[in-house]
Structures are given as C-alpha cells and as structure tokens.
Amino acid sequence: MPTPFTFVRLQYRSGNWDTDQRMPSNLLNSLVEYTTVPVVEQEKVISLESAELFRYPFCYLSGHKLVQFNAKEKANFVKYVQNGGFVFVDDCNHDIDGLFARSFEEQMRVCFGPKALKKLPNTHPLYKSFFKFEEGPPTTSFELNGWGDDLVHDYLKAYEVNGRIGVLYSNKDYGCEWDYDFRNKRWLAEDNTKFGVNILMYALTS
C-alpha cells in the first residue's frame, strides 16, 4: 500500500509562517476527490531547522513578513531542494515589491545564486500534471480585485534541479485563494483548487 501523502508546512524563525490555515485541508480534500492518492488528513508543521523534513517529498512555505533563514534553516533548505524535495512558496501579500517577496527572493539568491529563480513557461509539464491549464497559472480573485501590487501575474517562477522543479514560487496568493472550508466548494461554478492538485501531483510524480 502506498505511503499516504502528508501536507507539510515549513515553520521558519523569521516572519509569520502560519498563514491561510484552512488551505491545506482544502487541497487534501481535492486530492481525495479527484485522485487515488491516499492522504494524512491533517497538515504537519515541521521546523525548517529539523531533519524530519527530509522524510517528506512536499513542503509549503508562505507568509507576509520577513524571510531570513538562519544557518541551519539555510543548510536544510538547500539540502532538501538539491536532493529531490519540492517546496511550494506562496507570497500572501500578492506584492512583488512587498517584504515577503523581496526577502524570500534574496534568500533564493543566497542559497542558489543570483539567477536561481526563472519564469516558468506556460508549456511546462506542471500545467498538465493532472488537469490541463493551457494558459498557464490561473488568475486569483486577489489579483482581480486590486489587492497587493494590483497586477495579474501571468507566470510563476521556479528553481529547477536536473530539469525538475525544486522550488515553485508564486506571487499570486493561492494560499489565501484556497483558504476556505472545503465544504463550500460546492457553491463555486468551478473548483478553484484544481491547480493545487496539479502542484501536488507534480511534486509526487515528477
């Protein structure tokens, strides 16, 4: 029997890591609804300083405030990504000039070099890993209502290791977009968590 998927949230010492608290259960519900992947029903919070994170193939990191890794966090982040781990990073400010974006992007430069993050083409396998998104990353309501930098970001960024995404980075605020009780999805004309299923399935199968 396959090992159940665990949604791991990374806790880091700077900033605020515990955002969009209903989002993980919402995505886990979608995995159950659309796929045959067995899941652990509750998210698991793991410190970025802990070696426990190396037991899991997927981690989520988000926030509104400063991201500044200490030496142990940096070492673990680099080792995890370089050894096949997948980290989905979401900017809850939806602001490319905001504190989270500027500080996280600086951490990526420190960890992986000045050109680590690159725009992900809309033809990338991520956009067809389960559902098909022909036009790339779906727009969020936060982009449309003028929140944050008042821009619609038509791309995601990524750091790839040997042709596979190791860090997927979004300024689109998907975390807040999916931060609602999964039982309310039935009221949506289109389930907006489907792209989250693609992210998780890419992390598990690529």
Phi, psi and chi 1 to 4 in degrees:
 res  aa     phi    psi   chi1   chi2   chi3   chi4
   1 MET       -  132.6 -176.0  173.3  177.7      -
   2 PRO   -65.5  152.1   21.3  -31.4      -      -
   3 THR   -68.1  129.5  -57.2      -      -      -
   4 PRO   -60.5  143.3  -22.4   33.1      -      -
   5 PHE   -74.0  134.1  168.7   71.8      -      -
   6 THR  -113.0  126.1  -60.0      -      -      -
   7 PHE   -83.6  110.1 -171.4  105.4      -      -
   8 VAL  -101.6  127.0  172.0      -      -      -
   9 ARG  -103.9  130.8 -176.5 -168.5  -64.8  -91.6
  10 LEU   -85.9  128.2  -69.6  177.1      -      -
  11 GLN   -98.2  125.2  177.5 -179.0    7.8      -
  12 TYR  -124.7  155.5   52.7   97.4      -      -
  13 ARG   -73.8  -31.8  -72.7 -171.9  175.2  -89.6
  14 SER   -87.7  159.6   63.0      -      -      -
  15 GLY    66.9 -160.7      -      -      -      -
  16 ASN  -123.2  113.6   62.6  -33.3      -      -
  17 TRP   -96.0  -14.2   52.3  -90.9      -      -
  18 ASP  -100.1   56.0   54.9  -15.4      -      -
  19 THR   -88.8  174.6   58.9      -      -      -
  20 ASP    31.7   67.1   38.2   69.3      -      -
  21 GLN   -73.5  -17.8  -64.0 -178.2    6.4      -
  22 ARG   -91.3   -9.7  -66.4  169.7  -64.4 -176.4
  23 MET   -61.3  -46.4 -175.5  -87.5  -89.3      -
  24 PRO   -57.9  -44.6  -27.6   37.3      -      -
  25 SER   -66.5  -29.9   62.2      -      -      -
  26 ASN   -65.7  -47.1 -158.7   -1.6      -      -
  27 LEU   -68.2  -36.9  -70.0 -166.5      -      -
  28 LEU   -63.2  -40.3  -71.5  169.1      -      -
  29 ASN   -59.6  -40.4  170.0  -99.1      -      -
  30 SER   -66.7  -38.4  -65.7      -      -      -
  31 LEU   -59.2  -43.0  -93.2 -170.5      -      -
  32 VAL   -65.7  -41.0  170.1      -      -      -
  33 GLU   -69.2  -39.3 -173.5  172.4  -22.9      -
  34 TYR  -105.2  -20.3  -64.0  118.5      -      -
  35 THR  -125.9  178.6   79.5      -      -      -
  36 THR  -103.9   12.3   57.6      -      -      -
  37 VAL   -71.1  122.7  174.8      -      -      -
  38 PRO   -72.3  145.9   25.4  -30.4      -      -
  39 VAL  -131.3  153.2  -55.7      -      -      -
  40 VAL   -85.1  128.7  176.0      -      -      -
  41 GLU   -71.5  -24.2  -67.8 -175.8    1.3      -
  42 GLN  -110.1  142.5  -61.0  -66.4  -36.8      -
  43 GLU   -64.6  159.1   74.0  167.1  -39.0      -
  44 LYS  -121.3  125.9 -174.6  177.3 -176.0   66.4
  45 VAL   -93.9  125.3  176.3      -      -      -
  46 ILE  -128.8  133.0  -64.3  179.1      -      -
  47 SER   -66.1  137.7  167.7      -      -      -
  48 LEU   -64.3  -16.1 -173.6   49.6      -      -
  49 GLU   -82.0  -10.5  -65.3  178.5  -39.3      -
  50 SER   -92.9  139.4  171.3      -      -      -
  51 ALA   -71.5   -9.9      -      -      -      -
  52 GLU   -60.2  -28.9 -173.4 -179.3    6.0      -
  53 LEU   -61.8  -23.6   73.9   93.6      -      -
  54 PHE   -71.4   -6.4  -62.8  109.0      -      -
  55 ARG   -84.3   -7.9  -64.6  169.7   49.9 -168.0
  56 TYR  -125.1  141.4  -59.5   95.9      -      -
  57 PRO   -83.2  -13.5   29.4  -35.5      -      -
  58 PHE  -133.8  137.1  170.3   90.6      -      -
  59 CYS  -138.2  152.5  -67.9      -      -      -
  60 TYR  -119.8  135.8  175.4   62.5      -      -
  61 LEU  -134.6  129.4 -173.2  152.4      -      -
  62 SER  -149.1  178.5   67.6      -      -      -
  63 GLY   159.6  176.7      -      -      -      -
  64 HIS  -113.8  -20.4  -58.4   88.8      -      -
  65 LYS  -111.0 -158.3  -59.6  177.9 -177.5  177.2
  66 LEU   -65.3  135.7  179.6   71.7      -      -
  67 VAL  -114.7  112.4 -177.6      -      -      -
  68 GLN  -143.5  100.7 -171.2  165.2   21.8      -
  69 PHE   -69.5  139.1  -62.6  150.8      -      -
  70 ASN   -81.3  180.0   63.2   30.5      -      -
  71 ALA   -60.6  -42.3      -      -      -      -
  72 LYS   -69.5  -41.6 -175.4   61.3  176.1  174.8
  73 GLU   -61.4  -44.4  -70.9  173.5  -28.7      -
  74 LYS   -61.6  -46.0  176.9 -169.9  171.8 -173.0
  75 ALA   -61.4  -43.5      -      -      -      -
  76 ASN   -68.7  -39.7  -82.6   -1.4      -      -
  77 PHE   -61.5  -48.0 -171.6   78.2      -      -
  78 VAL   -62.6  -47.1  170.7      -      -      -
  79 LYS   -63.1  -42.5 -178.3  178.4  177.6 -177.9
  80 TYR   -61.8  -48.2  179.1   79.4      -      -
  81 VAL   -68.6  -43.1  170.6      -      -      -
  82 GLN   -69.4  -18.8  -62.2  -74.1   33.5      -
  83 ASN  -105.7   23.1  -75.3  -84.9      -      -
  84 GLY   102.2   -0.3      -      -      -      -
  85 GLY   -74.4  159.7      -      -      -      -
  86 PHE  -124.1  125.9 -179.1  101.4      -      -
  87 VAL  -119.1  122.4 -174.6      -      -      -
  88 PHE   -96.8  118.8  173.8   39.6      -      -
  89 VAL  -114.0  125.6 -179.6      -      -      -
  90 ASP  -126.3  128.6 -167.2   54.0      -      -
  91 ASP   -84.3  107.1  169.5   15.3      -      -
  92 CYS   -72.6  -10.0  -76.1      -      -      -
  93 ASN   -83.7  -17.9  -69.1  -36.8      -      -
  94 HIS    46.9   56.3  172.4 -125.2      -      -
  95 ASP  -152.4  107.8 -174.8   -2.9      -      -
  96 ILE   -66.6  -17.1   55.5  174.4      -      -
  97 ASP  -104.1    5.3  -67.2  -43.9      -      -
  98 GLY   -76.4  169.3      -      -      -      -
  99 LEU   -63.0  -43.0 -179.7   56.1      -      -
 100 PHE   -61.5  -50.0 -179.6   90.2      -      -
 101 ALA   -60.6  -49.3      -      -      -      -
 102 ARG   -63.8  -41.8  -72.9 -174.1  -72.8  107.5
 103 SER   -75.8  -38.0   60.4      -      -      -
 104 PHE   -66.8  -42.6  174.3   72.2      -      -
 105 GLU   -62.8  -32.7  -70.7  171.4   22.9      -
 106 GLU   -66.8  -39.1  175.9   59.5   24.0      -
 107 GLN   -63.4  -37.6  -67.4  -52.6  -64.8      -
 108 MET   -63.5  -39.3  -72.7  -64.1  -66.9      -
 109 ARG   -64.5  -41.2  -73.7 -171.4  -76.1  -88.7
 110 VAL   -64.7  -41.3  169.1      -      -      -
 111 CYS   -78.2  -39.4  -70.5      -      -      -
 112 PHE  -129.8    3.6  -56.7  113.1      -      -
 113 GLY   103.7  164.3      -      -      -      -
 114 PRO   -67.1  -21.1   22.0  -32.8      -      -
 115 LYS  -115.5   29.4  -62.9 -177.6  179.3  179.1
 116 ALA   -64.9  -48.5      -      -      -      -
 117 LEU   -85.3  126.3  -76.5  172.0      -      -
 118 LYS  -127.2  150.4  -66.7 -177.5  169.1   57.8
 119 LYS   -60.9  134.8  -71.1 -176.1  179.9 -179.1
 120 LEU   -88.9  121.6 -158.0   64.0      -      -
 121 PRO   -65.2  148.3   23.5  -32.4      -      -
 122 ASN   -71.2   -2.8  -68.8  -11.9      -      -
 123 THR   -93.9    3.0   54.5      -      -      -
 124 HIS   -63.5  146.0 -167.0  -83.0      -      -
 125 PRO   -55.3  -23.3  -27.4   34.3      -      -
 126 LEU   -53.2  -37.0  171.1   70.1      -      -
 127 TYR   -81.5    3.3  -61.8  115.9      -      -
 128 LYS  -140.3   24.0   49.3 -178.0 -177.6  -70.7
 129 SER   -69.5  -20.6   62.2      -      -      -
 130 PHE  -148.3  -71.3 -163.9   80.1      -      -
 131 PHE   -87.8  160.4  -62.8  104.8      -      -
 132 LYS  -100.0  127.7  -75.9 -171.9  169.4   58.2
 133 PHE  -122.2   86.4  -67.0   88.7      -      -
 134 GLU   -62.8  -28.6  -56.7  -72.4   -5.1      -
 135 GLU  -101.2   16.6  -61.9  179.4    0.7      -
 136 GLY    86.5 -153.0      -      -      -      -
 137 PRO   -67.4  128.7   24.2  -33.0      -      -
 138 PRO   -65.0  146.4   18.2  -27.7      -      -
 139 THR   -73.6  145.6  -57.4      -      -      -
 140 THR  -101.1  159.8   66.0      -      -      -
 141 SER   -64.5  -26.9   59.7      -      -      -
 142 PHE   -69.1  -31.3  -63.8   93.9      -      -
 143 GLU   -71.0  -36.6  -66.4  178.0  -64.9      -
 144 LEU   -78.3  -25.6  -64.1  174.6      -      -
 145 ASN   -96.7    8.5   68.6   14.0      -      -
 146 GLY    86.4   10.5      -      -      -      -
 147 TRP   -70.0  148.2  169.0 -106.2      -      -
 148 GLY    69.6 -124.4      -      -      -      -
 149 ASP   -86.8    4.5   57.0   23.0      -      -
 150 ASP    60.2   33.7 -160.6   18.1      -      -
 151 LEU  -123.6  148.9  -64.1  172.6      -      -
 152 VAL   -96.3  114.4  173.3      -      -      -
 153 HIS   -86.0  113.3  -58.2  -78.2      -      -
 154 ASP   -91.8   19.2   58.9   -2.1      -      -
 155 TYR  -153.3  160.8   59.3   86.3      -      -
 156 LEU  -111.5  165.9  -60.1  178.5      -      -
 157 LYS  -114.3  157.3  -69.7 -176.2  177.4 -179.2
 158 ALA  -151.6  154.2      -      -      -      -
 159 TYR  -111.9  122.2  171.6   65.6      -      -
 160 GLU  -106.7  144.8  -66.7 -170.5  -55.7      -
 161 VAL  -122.9  116.2  179.6      -      -      -
 162 ASN    53.1   43.5  -62.2  -37.5      -      -
 163 GLY    79.7    6.0      -      -      -      -
 164 ARG  -123.2  141.8  176.8 -174.6 -179.3  -87.9
 165 ILE   -65.2  127.5  -64.8  174.2      -      -
 166 GLY  -103.6  -36.3      -      -      -      -
 167 VAL  -130.3  120.5  179.2      -      -      -
 168 LEU  -105.1  124.7 -179.9   66.4      -      -
 169 TYR  -122.4  127.4  175.2   50.5      -      -
 170 SER  -126.2  135.0  158.5      -      -      -
 171 ASN  -101.4   12.9  -67.4  111.9      -      -
 172 LYS   -90.4   -7.2  -63.5  172.5   75.7   68.5
 173 ASP    62.7   47.3 -160.5    3.0      -      -
 174 TYR   -63.0  -33.3  -77.2  121.7      -      -
 175 GLY   -56.2  -46.1      -      -      -      -
 176 CYS   -73.5  -33.5  -68.2      -      -      -
 177 GLU   -60.0  -35.4 -177.3   82.1  -13.0      -
 178 TRP  -100.8   11.5  -58.7  -30.3      -      -
 179 ASP   -89.2   72.5 -175.9   26.0      -      -
 180 TYR  -150.8  162.2   59.2   88.4      -      -
 181 ASP   -62.5  126.9 -169.6  -56.9      -      -
 182 PHE   -60.4  -21.4   65.6   83.5      -      -
 183 ARG   -69.2  -15.9  -72.3  166.2  -69.0 -161.9
 184 ASN   -85.5   -3.5  -68.5  -27.7      -      -
 185 LYS   -62.4  -26.2  -88.9 -171.0  -75.2 -159.5
 186 ARG   -64.9  -16.1   66.2 -174.6 -174.7  -86.5
 187 TRP   -88.2   -7.1  -53.9  114.0      -      -
 188 LEU   -86.2  140.6  -61.3  177.0      -      -
 189 ALA   -63.8  -36.4      -      -      -      -
 190 GLU  -137.7  130.9  177.2   73.5   20.3      -
 191 ASP   -65.5  113.0 -178.2   -6.0      -      -
 192 ASN   -80.5   -0.7   64.5    2.2      -      -
 193 THR   -89.3   -0.4   65.6      -      -      -
 194 LYS   -60.6  -34.7  -74.9 -177.8  176.1  179.6
 195 PHE   -67.9  -31.4 -175.9   56.2      -      -
 196 GLY   -60.9  -36.7      -      -      -      -
 197 VAL   -61.8  -42.3  173.0      -      -      -
 198 ASN   -59.0  -43.9  -85.7   43.1      -      -
 199 ILE   -60.6  -47.2  -66.6  172.2      -      -
 200 LEU   -66.6  -41.5  -62.1  179.3      -      -
 201 MET   -68.3  -36.3  -68.5  -57.9  -71.1      -
 202 TYR   -62.0  -45.5  178.8   92.4      -      -
 203 ALA   -61.3  -34.1      -      -      -      -
 204 LEU   -86.9  -22.8  -66.9  174.7      -      -
 205 THR  -119.3  -13.7   61.1      -      -      -
 206 SER   -86.4      -   64.9      -      -      -
